[in-house]
């Protein structure tokens, strides 16, 4: 994989981070903390199993006032 090196000051990095969208910030968090991605995968598997077992709320129950 090609490699690029840049010399950036902390202020430049901060300005770049300020321009990121919410989705880009979340992606960056997952890249910097792989345990978050693992936790999300685990939660997804658990939610899928609960859905298949009928343990989740119906749309009517979820949005009932």
C-alpha positions in Angstrom: 0.0 0.0 0.0 1.4 3.4 -0.9 2.4 5.7 2.0 2.2 9.4 2.2 3.7 11.5 5.0 2.7 15.0 5.9 4.1 17.4 8.5 1.1 19.0 10.1 0.8 21.1 13.2 -1.8 20.3 15.8 -3.7 23.4 14.9 -3.9 22.3 11.3 -5.2 18.9 12.4 -7.8 20.6 14.6 -9.0 22.7 11.8 -9.3 19.7 9.5 -11.3 17.8 12.2 -13.7 20.8 12.6 -14.7 20.4 8.9 -15.7 16.7 9.2 -19.3 15.7 9.1 -20.9 13.7 12.0 -20.7 10.5 9.9 -17.0 11.2 9.2 -16.3 11.8 12.9 -18.0 8.5 13.8 -16.0 6.7 11.1 -12.8 8.2 12.5 -13.8 7.0 16.0 -14.2 3.5 14.8 -10.8 3.6 13.0 -9.1 5.0 16.1 -10.8 2.6 18.5 -11.3 -0.9 16.9 -13.0 -2.1 20.1 -16.0 0.2 19.2 -16.4 -1.5 15.9 -16.2 -4.9 17.6 -18.9 -3.8 20.1 -21.1 -2.6 17.3 -20.8 -5.9 15.4 -21.7 -7.8 18.6 -24.7 -5.6 19.3 -25.9 -6.1 15.7 -25.7 -9.9 16.1 -27.6 -9.8 19.4 -30.3 -7.5 17.9 -30.6 -9.8 14.9 -31.0 -12.8 17.1 -33.6 -11.0 19.3 -35.5 -10.0 16.2 -35.6 -13.5 14.8 -36.8 -14.8 18.2 -39.6 -12.2 18.3 -38.2 -10.5 21.3 -38.3 -7.0 19.8 -41.1 -4.4 19.9 -43.5 -4.1 17.0 -43.7 -0.8 15.1 -47.0 0.0 16.9 -45.5 -0.7 20.3 -42.4 1.3 19.5 -44.2 4.4 18.4 -47.2 4.2 20.8 -47.8 7.4 22.7 
